[in-house]
Amino acid sequence: MQLIKQLVAVARTRGLSQARLAEMAGMTAVGLSKAKRRGDIRASTLEALAAQLDLELALVPRRAREKATAAIKSGTFFRLPGNGDQGDT
């Protein structure tokens, strides 16, 4: 699952629309929709979206790439603050 789509899915589980998430992160709903459709977004924008959901991006060593890919696909790439066991790679 693309990281953008994962963030939007998390927002929805928390009762936020995609448009509201975009607004909270300082971008337009149209901008987020276009980025989601393209599958291309700046890291700083991903970070801003994640921050609005109290999530953080995590970088992993290159040798752990397979684990990171599996975490992205399973929807556990983002770590919730204070919950070190979710998304650990």
TAMOPE-V217593 format. One record per residue. N is the residue number from 1. RES is the residue in one small letter. SS is DSSP state (helix for helix, strand for strand, loop for the rest). D_LAST is the distance of its C-alpha to the last C-alpha in Angstrom with 1 decimal. Layout:
BEGIN
{{N,RES,SS,D_LAST} {N,RES,SS,D_LAST}}
END
This chain:
BEGIN
{{1,m,loop,16.8} {2,q,loop,17.4} {3,l,helix,15.8} {4,i,helix,19.4} {5,k,helix,20.1} {6,q,helix,17.1} {7,l,helix,18.4} {8,v,helix,21.9} {9,a,helix,21.0} {10,v,helix,19.5} {11,a,helix,22.7} {12,r,helix,24.9} {13,t,helix,23.5} {14,r,loop,24.5} {15,g,loop,27.9} {16,l,loop,27.6} {17,s,loop,29.0} {18,q,helix,27.5} {19,a,helix,30.6} {20,r,helix,30.0} {21,l,helix,26.4} {22,a,helix,27.7} {23,e,helix,30.6} {24,m,helix,28.4} {25,a,loop,26.3} {26,g,loop,29.6} {27,m,loop,29.8} {28,t,loop,32.1} {29,a,helix,31.5} {30,v,helix,32.8} {31,g,helix,30.5} {32,l,helix,27.4} {33,s,helix,29.0} {34,k,helix,29.7} {35,a,helix,26.2} {36,k,helix,24.8} {37,r,helix,27.4} {38,r,helix,26.8} {39,g,loop,23.0} {40,d,loop,23.2} {41,i,loop,22.7} {42,r,loop,22.3} {43,a,helix,19.1} {44,s,helix,21.4} {45,t,helix,22.5} {46,l,helix,19.0} {47,e,helix,18.4} {48,a,helix,21.8} {49,l,helix,21.2} {50,a,helix,17.9} {51,a,helix,19.8} {52,q,helix,22.6} {53,l,loop,20.3} {54,d,loop,19.0} {55,l,strand,15.5} {56,e,strand,13.7} {57,l,loop,12.0} {58,a,loop,8.9} {59,l,loop,9.1} {60,v,loop,6.8} {61,p,loop,9.0} {62,r,helix,11.0} {63,r,helix,10.4} {64,a,helix,6.9} {65,r,helix,8.8} {66,e,helix,9.4} {67,k,helix,6.0} {68,a,helix,6.2} {69,t,helix,9.8} {70,a,helix,9.5} {71,a,helix,7.8} {72,i,helix,10.6} {73,k,helix,13.1} {74,s,helix,12.5} {75,g,loop,12.8} {76,t,loop,9.8} {77,f,loop,8.4} {78,f,loop,10.4} {79,r,strand,10.2} {80,l,strand,13.6} {81,p,loop,15.1} {82,g,loop,15.8} {83,n,loop,13.3} {84,g,loop,10.4} {85,d,loop,9.3} {86,q,loop,9.0} {87,g,loop,6.2} {88,d,loop,3.8} {89,t,loop,0.0}}
END
